[in-house]
Amino acid sequence: MSLGGRTTIAATSVGIFTEIHELEFMKVGDRVRVKESVIIYVNPEHRNQPSDAKGLEGEIVSILTDWNGRPITPNLPVIVQFNPKFKVHFREEELEVIEES
């Protein structure tokens, strides 16, 4: 079942069914802005302290869809680079495209 471009996972007594998909609106190279409040602890300017990523702008450097040739469904598939030493994983709905590549 797909809702708004996101993959949902349905668990039943028979097993777990997943739907593999590509992100519909974002691609590597797009400039994006964090549109929701996301607390991160990996900001090199605020090391080991909580920092809100809302409003930060960066570039999508990777969208995780497979590992060693096998399809995967990561919780945070979009990797955004804000500067050479600062990358963060996000969900698609936490970002908005500001400039397409």
C-alpha positions in Angstrom: 0.0 0.0 0.0 1.4 3.4 -0.9 0.4 6.7 0.7 1.7 9.9 -0.8 4.9 8.4 -2.3 5.8 6.6 1.0 6.1 2.9 1.3 4.0 1.3 4.0 4.8 -2.1 5.5 1.9 -4.4 6.4 2.4 -7.2 8.9 0.1 -10.1 8.9 0.1 -13.6 10.5 1.4 -14.9 7.2 4.4 -12.6 7.0 5.5 -9.1 6.2 4.8 -7.6 2.8 6.8 -4.6 1.5 6.4 -2.4 -1.5 9.7 -1.3 -3.0 9.6 2.1 -4.7 11.7 5.0 -5.8 11.2 8.4 -4.3 8.7 10.1 -6.6 9.7 13.8 -6.3 13.4 13.9 -5.2 16.6 12.8 -6.9 20.3 13.0 -6.2 21.6 16.5 -6.9 18.4 18.3 -5.8 18.8 21.2 -3.4 16.5 20.7 -0.4 15.4 22.4 2.8 14.4 20.7 6.0 10.8 21.7 6.5 10.0 19.9 9.8 11.6 20.1 13.2 14.2 17.3 13.3 16.5 17.2 16.3 20.0 16.0 15.4 23.2 15.3 17.5 25.7 15.1 14.7 26.2 18.7 13.8 29.9 19.5 13.8 29.2 23.1 15.0 27.2 21.8 18.0 29.0 18.5 18.8 27.1 16.1 21.1 24.4 18.7 21.7 20.8 18.7 20.3 20.4 20.9 17.3 17.2 21.5 15.3 17.8 21.0 11.5 14.6 22.9 10.5 15.4 25.4 7.8 18.9 24.0 6.9 19.5 23.7 3.2 21.7 21.1 1.5 22.0 18.8 -1.5 20.8 15.2 -1.8 23.9 13.0 -2.2 22.3 9.6 -2.0 18.9 7.9 -1.8 19.2 4.4 -0.3 17.2 1.7 -2.1 19.6 -1.3 -2.1 22.4 -2.9 -0.1 24.9 -5.2 -1.9 22.4 -5.5 -4.8 19.5 -6.4 -2.6 16.5 -4.1 -2.2 16.0 -2.5 1.2 13.4 -0.2 2.8 15.3 2.1 5.2 13.5 4.3 7.6 15.6 7.4 6.7 16.5 6.8 3.0 17.5 10.3 1.9 21.1 11.5 2.7 21.5 15.3 2.6 24.9 16.9 2.7 25.0 20.4 4.3 28.8 20.9 4.1 31.7 18.6 3.4 31.8 17.2 7.0 28.0 17.2 7.7 25.6 14.7 6.3 22.2 13.6 7.8 19.7 10.9 6.9 16.0 12.1 6.5 12.6 10.8 5.5 11.2 12.2 2.3 8.3 14.1 4.0 10.8 16.0 6.2 12.3 17.7 3.2 11.2 20.1 0.4 12.9 20.6 -2.9 14.0 24.2 -3.5 16.0 23.6 -6.7 16.0 20.6 -9.0 19.2 19.3 -10.5 
